[in-house]
Amino acid sequence: MKVTIVLTSHDELGDTGRKTGFWLEELAAPYYRFVDAGHEVVLASPAGGRPPLDPASNEPDFRTDDTRRFEADPVATAALANTVRLDSVTAADADAVFYPGGHGPLWDLAEDRDSVRLIEGTLRAGKPVSLVCHAPGVLRHVVDEDGAPLVSGRRVTGFTNSEEAAVGLVDIVPFLVEDELTRLGGDYSQGDDWASYVVQDGLLITGQNPASSAAAADALIARVAA
């Protein structure tokens, strides 16, 4: 199996002067689920090259065995330093697509036509797509074959309003993931804040928060193997 992991290239947290990007655990945990299962992984981002890491995700309280392993892994760190440009990636390139979160995707990937094209093409090719935490917000402009919002009538989850409130960014982010998925007609549900919670609806797999990353990757692997 080959998996394309799509990361943000956006590094500004609104007009706060603070940095953002992708959340390290949401990359590292799935990355090793895929690699340890013998699958090939390719990292992509809109700008290519090294995507921005949300510095908060590498603070001591948020480090995990997977994040420490990733940072000490020369193969993984080289791949991260040299992501391919998203506009060069097609649905034919991989068997599945995975989107880590972090706040960055709400600014760039949520509005990126190449991301929309990749998600629509992957699903229409009968291949699964998994998105975690803030990344389900990337689905906001994705449509089904009839032109309706992809998430309309589908079971989905993503970063909750209460989790966003807890990190103090409700008034900073361009939109709230829970509200946007609901507005689009998604059958949104959630687990406990900060606990692993994954929802699967056919080829679409969504995870609520960083703790959901590994389980979302496991679900993606299982769906490809089914």
Backbone hydrogen bonds, N-H to C=O, Kabsch-Sander energy under -0.5 kcal/mol:
donor,donor_aa,acceptor,acceptor_aa,energy
3,V,40,E,-2.9
4,T,96,A,-2.2
5,I,3,V,-0.6
5,I,42,V,-2.9
6,V,4,T,-0.5
6,V,98,F,-2.5
7,L,5,I,-0.6
7,L,44,A,-3.1
13,L,18,R,-2.7
14,G,12,E,-1.6
16,T,13,L,-1.8
20,T,11,D,-1.7
22,F,52,P,-2.5
23,W,101,G,-1.1
24,L,22,F,-0.6
26,E,23,W,-0.7
27,L,23,W,-0.8
27,L,24,L,-1.3
28,A,24,L,-3.2
29,A,25,E,-2.2
31,Y,27,L,-2.5
32,Y,28,A,-2.1
33,R,29,A,-1.6
34,F,30,P,-2.6
35,V,31,Y,-2.8
36,D,32,Y,-2.2
37,A,33,R,-0.8
38,G,35,V,-1.9
39,H,34,F,-2.5
40,E,1,M,-2.4
42,V,3,V,-2.5
44,A,5,I,-2.9
45,S,84,V,-2.2
49,G,83,T,-2.4
54,D,22,F,-2.8
57,S,54,D,-1.5
58,N,55,P,-1.3
59,E,56,A,-1.5
62,F,59,E,-2.1
63,R,59,E,-0.7
63,R,60,P,-0.9
68,R,64,T,-2.4
69,R,65,D,-2.2
70,F,66,D,-2.5
71,E,67,T,-2.2
72,A,68,R,-1.2
73,D,70,F,-1.4
77,T,73,D,-2.6
78,A,74,P,-1.6
79,A,75,V,-2.0
80,L,76,A,-2.2
81,A,77,T,-1.7
82,N,78,A,-0.7
82,N,79,A,-0.7
83,T,49,G,-1.3
83,T,80,L,-0.7
84,V,43,L,-2.4
86,L,45,S,-2.1
88,S,85,R,-1.9
89,V,86,L,-1.7
93,D,90,T,-1.5
94,A,91,A,-0.8
95,D,2,K,-2.9
96,A,2,K,-1.1
97,V,128,P,-1.8
98,F,4,T,-2.8
99,Y,130,S,-2.7
104,G,21,G,-1.8
106,L,103,H,-1.6
107,W,104,G,-2.0
108,D,104,G,-1.5
110,A,105,P,-2.3
111,E,108,D,-1.5
112,D,109,L,-0.8
113,R,111,E,-0.5
116,V,112,D,-2.1
117,R,113,R,-2.6
118,L,114,D,-2.2
119,I,115,S,-2.6
120,E,116,V,-2.7
121,G,117,R,-2.5
122,T,118,L,-2.4
123,L,119,I,-2.3
124,R,120,E,-2.2
125,A,121,G,-1.1
126,G,123,L,-1.7
127,K,122,T,-2.3
129,V,203,L,-2.4
130,S,97,V,-2.5
131,L,205,I,-2.3
132,V,99,Y,-2.2
133,C,207,G,-1.9
135,A,132,V,-2.3
137,G,134,H,-1.9
138,V,135,A,-2.6
139,L,136,P,-1.7
140,R,137,G,-1.6
141,H,138,V,-0.6
142,V,139,L,-1.4
144,D,148,A,-2.9
147,G,144,D,-1.9
150,L,142,V,-2.8
152,S,149,P,-1.4
153,G,185,G,-3.0
154,R,151,V,-2.4
156,V,187,D,-1.6
159,F,133,C,-2.4
164,E,160,T,-2.3
165,A,161,N,-2.4
166,A,162,S,-1.7
167,V,163,E,-1.3
168,G,165,A,-1.1
169,L,164,E,-1.9
172,I,169,L,-1.4
173,V,169,L,-2.2
178,E,159,F,-0.9
180,E,176,L,-2.7
181,L,177,V,-2.6
182,T,178,E,-2.0
183,R,179,D,-2.7
184,L,180,E,-1.9
185,G,182,T,-1.8
186,G,181,L,-2.6
187,D,154,R,-3.4
188,Y,186,G,-1.7
189,S,156,V,-1.9
195,A,192,D,-1.9
199,V,206,T,-2.8
201,D,204,L,-3.0
204,L,201,D,-2.0
205,I,129,V,-2.6
205,I,203,L,-0.6
206,T,199,V,-2.7
207,G,131,L,-2.2
208,Q,197,Y,-2.3
212,S,209,N,-2.0
213,S,210,P,-1.8
216,A,212,S,-2.4
217,A,213,S,-2.0
218,D,214,A,-2.5
219,A,215,A,-2.2
220,L,216,A,-1.8
221,I,217,A,-2.4
222,A,218,D,-2.4
223,R,219,A,-2.1
224,V,220,L,-2.1
225,A,221,I,-1.9
226,A,222,A,-1.1
